[in-house]
Every structure is written in structure tokens, then in C-alpha cells.
Amino acid sequence: MQIVEAPAEYEGTGPSLFLAGGITGCPDWQRDLLALLVDLGLVFLNPRRHNFSIDSPALTEEQIVWEFRHLRRAEAILFWFPRETLCPIALYELGAWSMTAKPLFVGAHPDYPRRPDVETQTRLARPDVCLMSSLPELASTVRAWYLRPT
């Protein structure tokens, strides 16, 4: 397992998974998810920084640009919507990437306020994607994808 955390660059070619979802005002769900997938040979592209100020326009733009590049570099994208924040940028990204054939894994906490919207929009745009309700369920779908016969 390799973790590339913003703002570090990833230009590799191995199987990679972008961890999209809340990074401000919510628990470090990325750490919890990574603990569930530690045995996989994936490269995880993690936008959560240990030192980030949302009040810094320069850092905010750097973060947006990093995410833009790495969403495109990733082989697959995982979305997690925690209950603590609406994740407006992640909603925007889910909408954009739902219109592609890129592998997606989507989960939302049962108490996430916009869960019904995520569920309906995902079902309409990507009927092949099931909405998960927990990080262990989400990790299980990633594991099945990664270990699929090629």
C-alpha cells in the first residue's frame, strides 16, 4: 500500500484509488478506510492534508488544482459522505465523475443529510454503483474490485 497525500504528486502507473469526500469539519475517515485496506497493493490518493487552512486562498487553490489533477490520474474514485458536513465539492465531483465510465465506489453515512439525493442521482446516472452505508461496506466493494479476475 502506498499513500500519496496532497500536495505530493503522483505520476505512477499502478492501480490507484482517489479518496473523495469530506476533508474539512469531519473525522479522518480516510485513515479509518485505509486501515481496512492496508493489505491491498493500491496507491491511495488522499486529498486530506495534516496542515491545511481553508482561510488561505493560495492553499485553497493549490488544493483544488491537486484534486483536479489526481482525480484524472486515478484508476478509480471512492466517495464517502460523512454525516458532519454536506461536502459540496465532493457532491460536485460525484456529479462530474458519474458521467464517466471510471470505476466509482460511493458511500454515505445513514445520517448524511443529502443521502436520498446521492442515492437517487447515483442510481440514475450509474445504476452499476451501489450506495454503501458504512466504511467497512465501502472497503469490501473496493476489495472485490481490486481482487477481481482480469
DAVENTA-V643740 format. One record per run of one state. SS is the DSSP state (@ for helix, = for strand, . for the rest). FROM is the first residue (numbers start at 1). LEN is the number of residues. If there is no record, write none. Layout:
# DAVENTA-V643740
ss:SS from:FROM len:LEN
ss:SS from:FROM len:LEN
This chain:
# DAVENTA-V643740
ss:. from:1 len:1
ss:= from:2 len:4
ss:. from:6 len:10
ss:= from:16 len:6
ss:. from:22 len:7
ss:@ from:29 len:8
ss:. from:37 len:6
ss:= from:43 len:4
ss:. from:47 len:10
ss:@ from:57 len:17
ss:. from:74 len:2
ss:= from:76 len:6
ss:. from:82 len:6
ss:@ from:88 len:10
ss:. from:98 len:5
ss:= from:103 len:6
ss:. from:109 len:6
ss:@ from:115 len:11
ss:. from:126 len:5
ss:= from:131 len:2
ss:. from:133 len:2
ss:@ from:135 len:12
ss:. from:147 len:4
